[in-house]
Amino acid sequence: MIKLMVQHERDFRAKYPGVSLSASNGILLANAEGEEECAAKGSVAIAINPGPGEIRLDIGRLHVAQERPAELVWSLLKALTADAQITMAQTNIMQTVGRERRLYSLHCSVFPHREFLGWMGYVDQPVDESQVPDAARVERHGRGTMIMATEDADLFNARSVEQMNRVEIRLAELGLLPAITSSL
């Protein structure tokens, strides 16, 4: 995938010289082609936009496909953030209970004007456990830090969401969640 991304970057630069890479399409990897397949087995989608150096991991019903998804997602994030150009990685979970669907970034994140960490992610600054005491796991990785807010992310469990929120509040206090709009 990295070779494919590098080739896409070269092709984009050749076709659009002088245009910022943030205008490129990036890459979307998914384990399902449509809503029916997603509903049947759960879905995992990784959207990689090399321009701004950002990775978004969208997870829907991962517990259906994987009994204990935390280690799988942690190892995936670790591999994806090994590139020194990556500045932030975040997980955005979507869960459905009955007819209600929640997306972490839309329904549960703390700040409407800042990036979010979600269930787990990566920031490109060194952070230790004492700085984010509510995090379930903090691990130095390259020049930055991987942070798991909670072992079991459940958007319909108030305690789980509160723990993710406390971690995000602390990261914002440390200046590690960039503002995405200055209007608020």
Backbone hydrogen bonds, N-H to C=O, Kabsch-Sander energy under -0.5 kcal/mol:
donor,donor_aa,acceptor,acceptor_aa,energy
5,M,1,M,-2.7
6,V,2,I,-2.6
7,Q,3,K,-2.3
8,H,4,L,-2.5
9,E,5,M,-2.4
10,R,6,V,-2.3
11,D,7,Q,-2.7
12,F,8,H,-2.7
13,R,9,E,-2.7
14,A,10,R,-2.3
15,K,11,D,-2.4
16,Y,12,F,-2.9
19,V,16,Y,-1.8
23,A,20,S,-1.8
24,S,21,L,-2.1
27,I,48,I,-2.8
29,L,46,I,-2.8
31,N,44,V,-1.3
38,C,34,G,-2.3
39,A,35,E,-2.6
40,A,36,E,-1.8
41,K,37,E,-2.0
42,G,38,C,-2.3
43,S,60,G,-4.3
45,A,58,D,-3.0
46,I,29,L,-2.8
47,A,45,A,-0.5
47,A,56,R,-2.8
48,I,27,I,-3.4
48,I,46,I,-0.6
49,N,47,A,-0.6
49,N,54,E,-1.9
51,G,21,L,-0.6
53,G,49,N,-0.6
54,E,49,N,-1.6
55,I,88,M,-1.4
56,R,47,A,-2.4
57,L,90,Q,-2.0
58,D,45,A,-2.8
58,D,56,R,-0.7
59,I,57,L,-0.5
59,I,92,N,-1.7
60,G,43,S,-3.1
61,R,94,M,-1.0
64,V,61,R,-1.7
65,A,61,R,-0.8
65,A,62,L,-0.6
66,Q,62,L,-2.6
72,L,68,R,-0.6
73,V,69,P,-2.7
74,W,70,A,-2.7
75,S,71,E,-2.5
76,L,72,L,-2.0
77,L,73,V,-2.8
78,K,74,W,-2.3
79,A,75,S,-2.0
80,L,76,L,-2.4
81,T,77,L,-2.0
82,A,79,A,-1.1
86,I,83,D,-1.9
87,T,53,G,-2.0
88,M,53,G,-1.1
89,A,122,Y,-2.1
90,Q,55,I,-1.4
91,T,117,L,-2.0
91,T,120,M,-0.7
92,N,57,L,-2.9
93,I,91,T,-0.5
94,M,59,I,-3.2
95,Q,102,R,-2.6
97,V,100,E,-2.8
100,E,97,V,-2.3
102,R,95,Q,-3.3
104,Y,93,I,-3.1
106,L,103,L,-0.7
107,H,103,L,-3.2
108,C,103,L,-0.6
108,C,104,Y,-2.3
109,S,104,Y,-2.0
114,R,111,F,-0.5
115,E,178,P,-2.6
120,M,117,L,-0.5
121,G,147,I,-2.5
122,Y,89,A,-2.3
123,V,145,T,-2.3
124,D,87,T,-1.2
131,Q,128,D,-1.6
132,V,128,D,-0.9
132,V,129,E,-0.6
135,A,132,V,-1.6
136,A,148,M,-1.8
137,R,148,M,-1.8
139,E,146,M,-2.6
141,H,144,G,-2.6
144,G,141,H,-2.1
145,T,123,V,-2.8
146,M,139,E,-3.2
147,I,121,G,-2.9
148,M,137,R,-3.0
149,A,119,W,-2.6
149,A,147,I,-0.6
150,T,119,W,-0.8
153,A,151,E,-0.7
154,D,152,D,-0.5
157,N,154,D,-1.7
158,A,156,F,-0.6
161,V,157,N,-2.2
162,E,158,A,-2.7
163,Q,159,R,-2.2
164,M,160,S,-2.1
165,N,161,V,-2.6
166,R,162,E,-2.7
167,V,163,Q,-2.0
168,E,164,M,-2.1
169,I,165,N,-2.8
170,R,166,R,-2.2
171,L,167,V,-2.4
172,A,168,E,-2.5
173,E,169,I,-2.3
174,L,170,R,-1.7
175,G,172,A,-1.5
176,L,171,L,-3.0
180,I,113,H,-3.1
181,T,113,H,-1.4
